[in-house]
Amino acid sequence: MKQVKLGIIGVGNMGTSHAKNVLEGKVPGLELAAVADRQKNRRAWCRENLPETVQIFEEGTQLLESGCCDAVLIAVPHYQHPILAQEAFKKGLHVLCEKPAGVYTKQVQEMNQEADKYNVVFAMMFNQRTNCIYRKMHEMVKNGELGEIRRVNWIITDWYRTQSYYDSGSWRATWEGEGGGVLLNQCPHNLDLIQWICGMPAKVRGFCKEGLWHDIEVEDDVTAYLEYPNGATGVFITSTGDAPGTNRFEITGELGKLVCENEELTFYKLNENLAHHCASCQGGFDKPQWEVLKVETDGQNEQHVGVMKAFVGAILEGTPLVADGREGIRGLELSNAIHLSSWLGKTVELPINEDLFLEELNKRRENSRIKEEVESVVFDTENSYGSGKGENK
């Protein structure tokens, strides 16, 4: 195989962007062969804007059964991600799944188990792992340059959204259609990165405010307290109601502090181990000395195109992925834990009780508001990449 024939299921905000990237030749070795979307206006857009060689289907299952593709990119509402992925595995198709991996970990566990049965490439669209700043943070933490982590703080409130955004699709911002709010739509990248860089916490206490800033039934404002196995603590704050908002990711370790803000990475490097200084210093108020270093990176940040290049490379040459699809469950478990803690009003331990989470989620799905059928509106995603973030569907 020299060319990978790709089918895109879901031609909304991100599906459209992915299709354009492929058609513009940004991903060598990838050919757009088919698309599928349930919305009439999106299929009409495809007929008007895509080459005649691209087949157009109404249902993703029709595309999977057509035999015209080697791989599929899934960019549909969240509940369908694991369902379509499993059907694709059974057809022998390679899968690149948009975030999140799903809505609840029990379903994603089944997807991962199914992926293990087939000799196919399974990748997750965690495009922020291509960002040179986050890659450098990951490298520095894993190499021990910060020593043992003591504290993690990420305030990521520059996800501002208007009411018209939430009104742009019948599935948006409902428990039944989307399965959550800012945690499931905007923040899967951030939750993936915080666990990729700092590891998974052992306990979570979440506070989710539902419909605080918008007329929606899901959360649009979240504060979560994290406890790590080594005793380190963390705070994660996010919202779609703040403007101009803040994006500051800070990691404190025994050897210094790493701060990511305004697309710059700064290392406050201690001259000695903090624990050693605390135990040996005779001055009660004497702080250890440090130097402030601007951290250099390779400057590379290919985002979605980088993930797709790696996907093609894994299929054609067996080279590494940016993110294996099975890794999607980690950030989702953190999201589920924050939700479950907020719903129960108490701290929860990880791994969470998956059955209890699904039970609580289904209570909310039963009472989910039914929106009148809305034809999906596709927004210009270029203005939504503040601080280098990827956009939601």
Salt bridges, closest charged atoms under 4 A:
GLU24 OE1 - LYS26 NZ 3.24
GLU59 OE1 - ARG38 NE 3.13
GLU98 OE2 - HIS18 NE2 2.78
GLU114 OE1 - LYS117 NZ 3.28
ASP116 OD1 - ARG326 NE 2.65
GLU139 OE2 - LYS136 NZ 3.11
ASP158 OD1 - LYS389 NZ 3.24
GLU176 OE1 - ARG365 NE 3.04
ASP192 OD1 - ARG129 NH2 2.73
ASP215 OD1 - ARG369 NH2 3.45
GLU217 OE1 - ARG369 NE 3.85
GLU219 OE1 - HIS339 NE2 2.83
ASP220 OD2 - HIS214 ND1 2.85
GLU250 OE1 - ARG248 NH2 2.91
GLU261 OE1 - ARG248 NH1 2.60
GLU272 OE1 - HIS276 ND1 3.09
ASP298 OD1 - ARG135 NH2 2.87
GLU302 OE2 - LYS309 NZ 2.68
ASP324 OD1 - ARG326 NH1 2.96
GLU327 OE1 - ARG129 NH1 2.63
GLU327 OE1 - ARG330 NH1 3.98
ASP355 OD1 - LYS106 NZ 2.55
GLU360 OE2 - LYS363 NZ 3.06
GLU360 OE1 - ARG364 NH1 3.14
GLU391 OE1 - ARG161 NH2 2.96
